[in-house]
C-alpha cells in the first residue's frame, strides 16, 4: 500500500507512522522510496494500512473504483463448478453448496458466476490481509494462489521488498523477520462484512468487498495496540484454470460506522480472543 497525502481519494496503503494503529493518532509523512515500491503493486491490504493511522495514503493499482454494499457475509463458500457468469444482488444468500477444495489452505473452486466471484474476492481479501503475509514462504504461497499467474509474477518481488523493509517492520513493532517480540501477539485479520459484483462480463469480474480489519500488537506495554479500521477493496478478477483469480485491486476508506461507547479490552483479552476465535470461509 502506498503512503502519503498527495494521492487521490481512493487508495491502497502501506503502513507508515510511528507506533500504533487505529483512529485518532497522527503520523509522520511516509518515505518516498516506500511509496514508489508499494504504488507499483497494489497488494498490501488493510492489515498494513493501520500503521498509517491518521493520514490519507495515495492510491495504487489498476482496478476500477468500487462502492461497498450489502449485508454480512455468511460462513461457507459459494458453490464451485459451472454456471454462466451474471449479475447478482449484493450479498444475498443463494443456497449454493460451499466449495470443498483448497489450494495452499485457501478455498478454491468457486462458481463461474457473480456469486462465485464475490465469494472468491471475500476469501482472498482475508488471506491478503492476514498475518501470513509477513512470512516470506507463506506470502509467496498466498500470492501464487489468489493472483493470476502473470499478475503474481509481477508483484511478488515488490511485495518481498515491502514486507522485509526493516524500518517498516520496526514501525509496526515487529522483529526483522516479521515475527512479534517476546510476550506479544501480532494480530492482522480482515473480516468481510459484505460484497458486491460491480461488473460481471464472461470471464472477467469487478467485485467490491467491504470489511473491517484488526491490526496491532497485543501484549502488556505494546506501543502499537490492536485497533479496528474499515475499508473497501475493489478487485479486478478473471476466470483462469476453472477458478476466479485476482488481476489487481484498489482500496479506499470506509464506509466507517460510528464507534460505540465501549471500553477497550485488556491486552490479554485481545490475545485470548485472536487465539481462541477462528476466522470464516466467506460466501453468499
C-alpha positions as CSV (number, residue, x, y, z in Angstrom):
1,X,0.0,0.0,0.0
2,X,1.3,3.4,-0.8
3,X,1.7,6.2,1.6
4,X,1.3,9.9,1.7
5,X,-1.3,12.6,1.4
6,X,-0.8,13.7,-2.1
7,X,-2.8,10.9,-3.8
8,X,-6.4,10.6,-5.0
9,X,-9.2,9.8,-2.5
10,X,-9.3,6.1,-3.4
11,X,-6.1,4.4,-2.0
12,X,-4.3,1.2,-1.3
13,X,-1.9,1.8,1.5
14,X,1.4,0.8,3.0
15,X,1.7,1.2,6.8
16,X,3.6,4.2,8.0
17,X,3.6,6.1,11.2
18,X,5.4,5.8,14.4
19,X,3.9,3.3,16.9
20,X,0.2,2.5,17.0
21,X,-2.6,1.8,14.6
22,X,-6.2,2.8,14.6
23,X,-8.0,6.1,14.8
24,X,-7.0,9.4,16.1
25,X,-3.2,9.5,16.2
26,X,-1.3,11.4,13.6
27,X,1.7,10.1,11.8
28,X,4.7,11.5,10.0
29,X,5.0,11.7,6.3
30,X,6.0,8.4,4.6
31,X,9.3,7.8,2.9
32,X,9.1,8.3,-0.8
33,X,11.1,5.1,-1.6
34,X,8.5,3.0,0.1
35,X,5.8,4.9,-1.8
36,X,7.4,4.0,-5.0
37,X,7.7,0.3,-4.2
38,X,4.2,-0.1,-3.0
39,X,2.4,2.0,-5.6
40,X,3.6,-0.5,-8.2
41,X,1.9,-3.5,-6.7
42,X,-1.4,-2.5,-5.1
43,X,-1.4,-5.6,-2.9
44,X,-0.7,-4.7,0.7
45,X,-4.2,-4.6,2.1
46,X,-5.9,-3.2,5.1
47,X,-3.7,-5.0,7.6
48,X,-0.8,-2.8,6.6
49,X,-2.9,0.3,6.4
50,X,-3.3,0.6,10.1
51,X,0.3,1.7,10.6
52,X,-0.7,4.8,8.6
53,X,-3.3,5.9,11.1
54,X,-4.4,9.4,10.7
55,X,-3.2,10.1,7.2
56,X,-4.5,9.6,3.7
57,X,-2.2,7.4,1.6
58,X,-2.2,7.7,-2.1
59,X,-3.9,5.2,-4.4
60,X,-2.3,2.4,-6.5
61,X,-3.5,-0.5,-8.7
62,X,-5.5,-0.5,-11.8
63,X,-8.9,-1.7,-10.6
64,X,-12.0,0.5,-11.1
65,X,-13.2,2.3,-8.0
66,X,-15.8,0.3,-6.2
67,X,-18.6,1.1,-3.9
68,X,-19.2,-1.2,-0.9
69,X,-22.7,-2.6,-0.4
70,X,-24.5,-5.5,1.0
71,X,-25.1,-7.2,4.3
72,X,-22.8,-9.5,6.2
73,X,-21.3,-12.5,4.5
74,X,-22.1,-15.9,5.9
75,X,-19.9,-18.8,6.7
76,X,-19.1,-21.2,3.9
77,X,-18.1,-20.6,0.3
78,X,-20.3,-20.3,-2.8
79,X,-20.7,-23.4,-5.0
80,X,-18.0,-24.5,-7.3
81,X,-18.5,-25.8,-10.8
82,X,-20.4,-24.5,-13.8
83,X,-22.9,-21.7,-14.2
84,X,-22.7,-18.7,-16.5
85,X,-21.3,-15.5,-15.1
86,X,-24.0,-13.0,-14.4
87,X,-25.1,-10.2,-12.1
88,X,-26.3,-10.7,-8.6
89,X,-27.9,-8.8,-5.7
90,X,-25.4,-7.5,-3.1
91,X,-24.6,-10.3,-0.6
92,X,-27.9,-12.1,-0.7
93,X,-27.9,-15.8,0.4
94,X,-28.3,-18.2,-2.5
95,X,-28.3,-21.6,-1.0
96,X,-25.4,-22.8,-3.2
97,X,-23.3,-25.6,-1.7
98,X,-20.0,-24.5,-0.3
99,X,-16.8,-25.3,-2.1
100,X,-14.8,-28.1,-0.7
101,X,-11.5,-27.6,-2.5
102,X,-8.5,-25.8,-1.1
103,X,-5.2,-24.6,-2.7
104,X,-2.5,-23.6,-0.3
105,X,-5.0,-23.8,2.5
106,X,-7.2,-21.2,0.7
107,X,-10.7,-22.1,-0.5
108,X,-10.8,-22.7,-4.3
109,X,-13.1,-24.0,-7.0
110,X,-15.6,-21.1,-6.9
111,X,-18.6,-20.9,-9.2
112,X,-18.2,-19.3,-12.6
113,X,-20.8,-16.7,-11.6
114,X,-21.1,-13.3,-10.0
115,X,-21.7,-15.0,-6.7
116,X,-18.6,-17.2,-7.1
117,X,-16.5,-14.1,-7.9
118,X,-17.8,-12.4,-4.8
119,X,-17.0,-15.4,-2.6
120,X,-13.6,-15.7,-4.1
121,X,-12.8,-12.0,-3.5
122,X,-14.0,-12.0,0.1
123,X,-11.9,-15.1,0.9
124,X,-8.9,-13.7,-0.9
125,X,-9.1,-10.4,1.0
126,X,-8.9,-12.4,4.3
127,X,-5.6,-14.0,3.3
128,X,-4.1,-10.9,1.7
129,X,-4.8,-9.0,5.0
130,X,-3.7,-11.8,7.3
131,X,-0.5,-12.3,9.3
132,X,0.6,-14.9,6.9
133,X,1.8,-12.1,4.6
134,X,4.6,-11.4,7.0
135,X,6.2,-14.8,6.4
136,X,8.1,-15.0,3.1
137,X,7.2,-18.6,2.4
138,X,3.5,-18.2,3.3
139,X,3.3,-14.9,1.4
140,X,4.6,-16.5,-1.8
141,X,2.0,-19.3,-1.4
142,X,-0.8,-16.8,-0.9
143,X,0.1,-14.6,-3.8
144,X,0.6,-17.6,-6.2
145,X,-2.8,-19.0,-5.1
146,X,-5.1,-15.9,-5.3
147,X,-3.5,-14.0,-8.2
148,X,-3.5,-14.9,-11.8
149,X,0.0,-16.2,-12.7
150,X,1.1,-13.3,-14.8
151,X,0.0,-10.8,-12.1
152,X,1.6,-12.8,-9.3
153,X,4.9,-12.8,-11.2
154,X,4.8,-9.0,-11.4
155,X,4.1,-8.3,-7.8
156,X,6.0,-11.0,-5.8
157,X,9.4,-9.3,-5.7
158,X,8.0,-5.9,-4.9
159,X,6.0,-7.5,-2.0
160,X,9.1,-9.1,-0.7
161,X,10.8,-5.8,-0.6
162,X,7.9,-4.1,1.1
163,X,7.3,-6.7,3.8
164,X,11.0,-7.2,4.6
165,X,11.7,-3.4,4.9
166,X,13.4,-3.2,8.3
167,X,12.2,0.4,9.1
168,X,8.6,-0.6,8.2
169,X,8.7,-3.7,10.5
170,X,10.2,-1.7,13.3
171,X,7.5,1.0,13.0
172,X,4.7,-1.6,13.4
173,X,6.5,-3.3,16.3
174,X,7.8,-6.5,14.6
175,X,11.2,-8.0,14.6
176,X,13.3,-8.0,11.3
177,X,12.0,-11.5,10.5
178,X,8.4,-10.3,10.7
179,X,7.5,-12.0,14.0
180,X,6.3,-10.4,17.2
181,X,8.6,-9.7,20.1
182,X,8.5,-12.0,23.1
183,X,5.4,-11.6,25.1
184,X,3.4,-10.0,22.3
185,X,0.8,-11.4,19.9
186,X,0.7,-9.9,16.4
187,X,-2.8,-9.5,15.1
188,X,-3.7,-8.9,11.4
189,X,-7.2,-10.0,10.5
190,X,-9.7,-9.0,7.8
191,X,-13.4,-9.5,8.5
192,X,-15.6,-9.1,5.4
193,X,-19.0,-7.6,6.0
194,X,-20.4,-7.6,2.5
195,X,-19.6,-7.9,-1.2
196,X,-20.9,-6.6,-4.4
197,X,-20.5,-7.6,-8.1
198,X,-19.8,-4.2,-9.7
199,X,-19.5,-5.8,-13.2
200,X,-19.6,-9.3,-14.5
201,X,-18.8,-10.0,-18.1
202,X,-18.0,-13.5,-19.3
203,X,-14.6,-14.4,-17.8
204,X,-13.9,-11.1,-16.1
205,X,-15.4,-9.5,-12.9
206,X,-15.1,-6.4,-10.9
207,X,-16.0,-7.1,-7.2
208,X,-16.1,-4.9,-4.2
209,X,-15.6,-6.2,-0.7
210,X,-16.4,-4.1,2.4
211,X,-14.6,-5.2,5.5
212,X,-13.3,-4.3,8.9
213,X,-9.7,-5.1,9.9
214,X,-7.9,-5.6,13.2
215,X,-4.2,-4.8,13.3
216,X,-1.6,-4.4,16.0
217,X,0.3,-6.0,18.8
218,X,-1.5,-7.4,21.8
219,X,0.6,-7.5,25.0
220,X,1.5,-5.6,28.1
221,X,3.4,-2.4,27.2
222,X,2.6,-2.6,23.4
223,X,3.1,0.7,21.7
224,X,1.0,-0.4,18.8
225,X,-2.2,-1.7,20.4
226,X,-4.8,-3.6,18.3
227,X,-7.2,-1.2,16.5
228,X,-10.1,-1.5,14.1
229,X,-10.5,0.2,10.7
230,X,-12.9,-0.1,7.8
231,X,-12.1,-0.3,4.1
232,X,-13.5,-1.3,0.7
233,X,-11.3,-3.3,-1.7
234,X,-12.4,-3.4,-5.4
235,X,-10.9,-6.4,-7.2
236,X,-10.4,-6.9,-10.9
237,X,-10.6,-10.6,-11.5
238,X,-10.6,-13.1,-14.3
239,X,-11.6,-16.7,-14.8
240,X,-8.4,-18.8,-15.0
241,X,-8.0,-22.5,-14.7
242,X,-11.6,-23.1,-13.6
243,X,-11.4,-20.5,-10.8
244,X,-11.5,-16.8,-10.1
245,X,-8.1,-15.1,-9.7
246,X,-7.1,-11.5,-8.9
247,X,-5.6,-9.3,-11.6
248,X,-5.3,-6.1,-9.4
249,X,-7.2,-4.2,-6.8
250,X,-7.7,-0.8,-5.2
251,X,-8.6,0.1,-1.7
252,X,-10.4,3.1,-0.1
253,X,-11.5,4.1,3.4
254,X,-14.9,3.1,4.8
255,X,-17.8,3.1,4.9
256,X,-17.0,3.5,8.6
257,X,-19.7,3.1,11.3
258,X,-19.9,5.3,14.4
259,X,-18.0,3.7,17.3
260,X,-20.0,2.6,20.3
261,X,-19.1,3.8,23.8
262,X,-17.4,0.6,24.9
263,X,-14.3,0.2,27.0
264,X,-11.3,-1.3,25.2
265,X,-10.4,-4.8,26.3
266,X,-7.2,-5.7,28.0
267,X,-4.1,-6.9,26.1
268,X,-4.6,-10.3,27.5
269,X,-8.3,-10.4,26.5
270,X,-7.3,-9.5,22.9
271,X,-4.6,-12.2,22.8
272,X,-7.1,-14.8,24.1
273,X,-9.7,-13.7,21.6
274,X,-7.5,-13.9,18.5
275,X,-6.1,-17.2,19.6
276,X,-9.4,-18.6,20.6
277,X,-11.7,-17.4,17.8
278,X,-11.0,-18.7,14.3
279,X,-11.8,-17.0,11.0
280,X,-14.5,-17.9,8.5
281,X,-14.8,-19.0,4.9
282,X,-17.0,-16.4,3.2
283,X,-19.8,-16.9,0.8
284,X,-23.1,-15.7,-0.5
